[in-house]
């Protein structure tokens, strides 16, 4: 196992362990220093630095843009989810097509905004990252969540198999 894989596994196990200790096994939430989502985000940043092989100066520029746009993405997703929640409520009340059309337009507008934010973000990143780093970043973004989910499932299966023994 290469050193980067060991580091990745270590942090993933740490995240899973702290999540399960703090929440999954009834531990008090106050014992957690940060919410699990924040710890995953920190882990993601560490992995990004490794994968992109960022020097200190580039790292500072990259994460300034990353943090700014992450907040924009988060806000947009929250608004979109709220609109989708409104659709769910409208479905329960047998609302008119006009009511649905209004919310559907809002969702489409939010999706267009998200696309614009993403494209602007990629343009900004291309100013500081090399072409290869951009390619690595795009692949990383696509794979990170699934890889983390797979790793957590693997750890959970390992725990279950240990309990069965």
C-alpha positions in Angstrom: 0.0 0.0 0.0 1.5 3.3 -1.0 1.9 6.2 1.5 -1.0 8.3 0.0 -3.4 5.4 0.2 -2.4 4.8 3.8 -3.0 8.5 4.6 -6.4 8.4 2.8 -7.4 5.2 4.7 -6.2 6.7 8.0 -8.3 9.8 7.6 -11.3 8.0 6.3 -11.2 5.6 9.3 -10.7 8.5 11.6 -13.8 10.3 10.2 -15.9 7.2 10.3 -14.8 6.4 13.8 -15.5 9.9 15.1 -18.9 10.0 13.4 -20.0 6.7 14.8 -18.7 7.5 18.3 -20.3 10.9 18.4 -23.6 10.1 16.8 -24.0 6.5 15.8 -23.5 5.1 19.2 -25.3 7.7 21.2 -22.4 9.8 22.4 -23.2 13.4 23.3 -22.9 15.8 20.4 -21.0 18.2 22.6 -18.0 15.9 22.6 -17.5 16.4 19.0 -15.4 19.4 18.1 -16.8 19.9 14.7 -19.8 18.4 12.9 -19.1 15.4 10.7 -19.7 17.4 7.5 -17.0 19.9 8.5 -14.6 17.1 9.2 -15.3 15.5 5.8 -14.7 18.9 4.2 -11.3 19.2 6.0 -10.4 15.7 4.8 -11.4 16.6 1.3 -9.1 19.7 1.4 -6.2 17.6 2.5 -6.8 15.1 -0.2 -7.1 17.9 -2.8 -3.7 19.3 -1.7 -2.2 15.8 -2.2 -3.9 15.0 -5.5 -3.2 18.4 -7.0 0.3 18.7 -5.5 -0.2 22.3 -4.6 2.6 24.5 -3.5 1.9 26.9 -0.7 1.2 30.0 -2.8 -1.1 28.1 -5.2 -2.8 26.4 -2.3 -3.7 29.7 -0.8 -5.1 31.0 -4.0 -6.9 27.7 -4.8 -8.6 27.4 -1.4 -9.7 31.1 -1.4 -11.6 30.4 -4.6 -12.7 27.0 -3.4 -14.2 28.3 -0.2 -15.9 31.2 -1.9 -17.6 29.0 -4.5 -18.4 26.2 -2.0 -20.5 28.7 -0.1 -22.3 29.8 -3.3 -22.9 26.1 -4.3 -24.3 25.4 -0.8 -26.6 28.4 -0.8 -27.9 27.5 -4.3 -28.5 23.9 -3.3 -30.4 25.0 -0.2 -32.7 27.3 -2.3 -33.2 24.5 -4.8 -34.1 22.0 -2.1 -36.5 24.5 -0.6 -38.2 24.9 -4.0 -38.4 21.1 -4.4 -39.9 20.9 -0.9 -42.6 23.4 -2.1 -43.3 21.1 -5.0 -43.8 18.2 -2.6 -46.3 20.4 -0.6 -48.1 21.4 -3.8 -48.5 17.7 -4.7 -50.2 17.0 -1.4 -52.7 19.9 -1.9 -53.6 19.1 -5.5 -52.3 22.6 -6.6 -53.0 24.0 -10.0 -50.6 23.7 -13.0 -49.9 27.5 -12.6 -48.6 26.9 -9.1 -46.4 24.1 -10.3 -45.1 26.1 -13.2 -44.0 28.9 -10.9 -41.9 26.5 -8.8 -40.5 24.6 -11.8 -39.4 27.9 -13.3 -37.7 28.7 -10.0 -35.9 25.4 -10.0 -34.8 25.9 -13.6 -33.5 29.4 -12.7 -31.5 28.0 -9.8 -30.1 25.3 -11.9 -29.0 27.9 -14.5 -27.4 30.0 -11.7 -25.6 26.9 -10.4 -24.2 26.2 -13.9 -23.1 29.8 -14.2 -21.3 29.7 -10.8 -19.6 26.4 -11.7 -18.4 27.7 -15.0 -17.1 31.0 -13.4 -15.4 28.9 -10.8 -13.7 26.7 -13.4 -12.5 29.8 -15.2 -11.0 31.2 -12.0 -9.3 27.9 -11.2 -7.8 27.7 -14.7 -6.0 30.9 -13.9 -4.1 29.3 -11.1 -4.0 25.5 -11.9 -2.1 23.8 -14.7 -4.2 21.9 -17.3 -3.2 18.6 -15.7 -4.2 19.9 -12.2 -7.6 21.0 -13.7 -8.1 17.5 -15.1 -7.1 16.0 -11.7 -9.5 18.3 -9.9 -12.4 17.5 -12.1 -11.8 13.8 -11.7 -11.4 14.2 -8.0 -14.7 16.1 -7.6 -16.5 13.4 -9.5 -15.0 10.5 -7.5 -14.5 11.9 -4.0 -18.0 11.4 -2.6 -18.4 7.9 -4.1 -14.9 6.8 -2.9 -15.6 8.0 0.6 -19.0 6.3 0.6 -17.4 3.1 -0.7 -14.7 3.3 2.0 -17.3 3.9 4.7 -19.3 0.9 3.5 -16.2 -1.3 3.5 -15.4 -0.2 7.1 -19.0 -0.9 8.1 -18.9 -4.4 6.6 -15.6 -5.1 8.4 -17.1 -4.0 11.7 -20.2 -6.2 11.1 -18.0 -9.2 10.2 -16.0 -8.7 13.5 -19.2 -8.6 15.5 -20.3 -11.9 13.9 -17.2 -13.7 15.0 
